[in-house]
Amino acid sequence: MSPTPQLELIQLDDPAAAAQLAAKRLLEARSEGPQLPLGLATGRTMEPVYAALVSLIHAQPEADRRAVLRNWLSFNLDDYVGLSPADPRSFAAFMASRLVQPLGLVSERVRLPDALAPDPAAEARRYAAELARNGGIGLQLLGLGLNGHVGFNEPPCAADAPCRCVELSAMTRRQNAAAFGGDPLAVPHRAISLGMAEILAARRILLVVTGVAKAPVLRRLLTESPSAALPGSWLRQHPCVTVLADRAALTGA
Ligand SMILES: O=C(O)[C@H](O)[C@@H](O)[C@H](O)[C@H](O)COP(=O)(O)O
């Protein structure tokens, strides 16, 4: 594979090692002086990342830990339209159980779109405006969908697509069906997602890809010309992207 010069590609042994390095990078970003909000993701790839981040933060000296938590501000990429934050399958609940509660964060500092808003399109515009008022994303953490989505930017997706209400593809609903009793039809059909526009406006991007199932899509992302057919491929036009991939995702074995 021959990634573009801008893209830093780091191979790790396994998901745990990738998570450890991702957590270290996130904590460094949170510990640097005045800063822009973090952009956060959900999904299975992120479970060990947040577990490692929680451990790293708890291992900090008290004053440093307090400073990190006091200054915390993050914006998640997305959530399913219609799921309450109390619904364990919502991304709001994912963040509450994996980050807000273990760290004792003030929940308003871990922001997500309001999935229960009566007008999801208007909520997407409100969420984008709130992010813009806070200066946009500093470091954006991303996972990669099997169909090449980042956030819920499903293919085809233009590089300037803004935060909006999106239709989830059948492939994404299959990918995420496990949380819905294994039934893709039970997965909500719509979500509110930051767009490629907000993602590509982040100062830095950290893409974490693990597991053999992601090998084909990662190979395409690293080798194909950026195009709407593979939304994650737009990342190759960003000046500061790091890809953390485990051996299985990179080699397919
Ligand atoms: O936060 C997000 O926007 C989504 O959850 C999504 O983009 C996720 O990162 C990928 O679908 C990979 O999901 P897995 O990590 O579960 O494979």
The ligand as an SDF file (V2000), in Angstrom:
LIG
                    3D

 17 16  0  0  0  0  0  0  0  0999 V2000
  -19.4860    7.1880   15.7340 O   0  0  0  0  0  0  0  0  0  0  0  0
  -19.7830    6.8770   14.5800 C   0  0  0  0  0  0  0  0  0  0  0  0
  -19.9710    7.6760   13.7260 O   0  0  0  0  0  0  0  0  0  0  0  0
  -20.1910    5.5340   14.1130 C   0  0  0  0  0  0  0  0  0  0  0  0
  -20.4100    4.7100   15.1810 O   0  0  0  0  0  0  0  0  0  0  0  0
  -19.3670    4.9020   12.9880 C   0  0  0  0  0  0  0  0  0  0  0  0
  -18.7990    5.7730   12.0800 O   0  0  0  0  0  0  0  0  0  0  0  0
  -18.3460    3.8640   13.4350 C   0  0  0  0  0  0  0  0  0  0  0  0
  -17.1550    4.4650   13.8610 O   0  0  0  0  0  0  0  0  0  0  0  0
  -18.0780    2.8730   12.3010 C   0  0  0  0  0  0  0  0  0  0  0  0
  -19.3000    2.3850   11.8360 O   0  0  0  0  0  0  0  0  0  0  0  0
  -17.2200    1.7240   12.7500 C   0  0  0  0  0  0  0  0  0  0  0  0
  -17.9590    0.9760   13.6580 O   0  0  0  0  0  0  0  0  0  0  0  0
  -17.3130   -0.2150   14.5020 P   0  0  0  0  0  0  0  0  0  0  0  0
  -16.2280    0.3920   15.2970 O   0  0  0  0  0  0  0  0  0  0  0  0
  -18.4390   -0.7210   15.3470 O   0  0  0  0  0  0  0  0  0  0  0  0
  -16.8230   -1.2010   13.5120 O   0  0  0  0  0  0  0  0  0  0  0  0
  1  2  2  0
  2  3  1  0
  2  4  1  0
  4  5  1  0
  4  6  1  0
  6  7  1  0
  6  8  1  0
  8  9  1  0
  8 10  1  0
 10 11  1  0
 10 12  1  0
 12 13  1  0
 13 14  1  0
 14 15  2  0
 14 16  1  0
 14 17  1  0
M  END
$$$$
